[in-house]
Amino acid sequence: MDGMAPMGALDGLVVLDLTNFLSGPYCTMLLGDMGADVIKVERPDGGDDARRMPPFVDGRSAPFSVWNRNKRSIALDLKQPADVETVRRIARRADVLVENFRPGTLDRLGLGWEVLGAENPLLVWCSISGFGGTGPWAAHGGLDMMAQGMSGLMAGNGPPDGEPYRLPIAITDVTAGMYAAIAVLGAIQARHRTGKGQRIDQSLFEAGVSLGVYEAAHVLALGTKPQRLGQLHRGSSPYRVFRTRDGWITLGASKDKFWQALCRIIGREDLPADPRFKTNADRVKHNAQLLPILQDALAQHGSAHWLRQFEAAGIPSEPVLSYDEAMAHPQGVARGLITTYEDPKRGPQKALFPPVRLEGTPARIRRGAPDLDEHGAEIRAWLGAG
């Protein structure tokens, strides 16, 4: 590490990473970005399953590289007593353990919370699973799509009269990983006060349910099933994507001042006086009548035309960008969404910049994703010195 480099917020924190694929590795990536020393344990026969996920660059999985940076890899076979003992030795020196096995798996291997927590009372143990460690669904395997289906996200997404839609991003995997990282930080803070570690039980299912804040409010208030709305919003109108003559824009004009300004800009000063559209609640109720009127008006000109006028009036509105356009957008460039780090074996490498922004102890990429067992000898030497 460069001696002139700023310290990370979690410098000195040792994380034992027993995770695979995405939810757990995303959590440990965030901890590593903030300076933690993440020791990733992988199977000798191929390692993390994400290593075989396309696309590949120079024989390495690009997805694996994205969410396994800032980690050291050691290959251990958890069915071999000597390797199990190595994991226990790491756990005795670790501050945090993160795992996303099916509940009960590590207990059967002699590496459960009861064993490792007793050997290291300061250990913060974070389990991530599909449905949590308790309840009738605890033994079910949990992938992102299944959690989306079970959590209400899928049923609420898609056209009102069509099939349920899976969000095309691994939303419950990533969200569970984020929540797990937040919980780890909370447990570390609590440890300063109590002198004890604790167990964290995070699930993809609950992560998905937690995202439906409007839907939860609907169920808790009315006790009824929330209607699928497609592109509509449950409490705001107009608030959706609209097609222009040459593309798509987002438009949020539910506040009265924005609504009135929008009507002036599109030449429909009559609309605010219409009883169906007078208040936001009226507009939500009569979306079916309002939206075709707005869509017809907005289709008359290109996106740039409308965006200039909406910006001048202070109306929230932006273009709809693809991922490559977002990364290349002047705002993305100004915020440094893409960074370059030096890989000793492969030279300069591009990567997404760490998503957490701390000014005093900035997150950064200290190393790229490791080769399988790249740091095995190094980690064993560290154990021998302990």
Salt bridges, closest charged atoms under 4 A:
ASP17 OD2 - LYS71 NZ 3.59
ASP33 OD2 - ARG69 NH2 2.74
ASP37 OD2 - ARG72 NH2 2.82
GLU42 OE2 - ARG51 NH2 2.74
ASP45 OD1 - ARG43 NE 3.48
ASP48 OD2 - LYS40 NZ 2.88
ASP49 OD1 - ARG43 NH2 2.99
ASP49 OD1 - ARG52 NH2 2.87
GLU85 OE2 - ARG92 NH2 3.25
ASP95 OD1 - ARG191 NH2 3.08
GLU119 OE2 - ARG88 NH2 2.06
GLU119 OE1 - ARG92 NE 3.26
GLU215 OE2 - ARG234 NE 2.88
ASP256 OD1 - ARG283 NH2 3.73
ASP270 OD2 - ARG268 NH2 2.88
ASP274 OD2 - ARG276 NH2 2.86
ASP343 OD2 - ARG346 NH1 3.45
ASP371 OD1 - ARG60 NH1 2.53
ASP371 OD2 - LYS345 NZ 2.84
ASP371 OD1 - ARG346 NH2 2.86
GLU374 OE2 - HIS375 NE2 3.70
GLU378 OE2 - ARG72 NH1 2.67
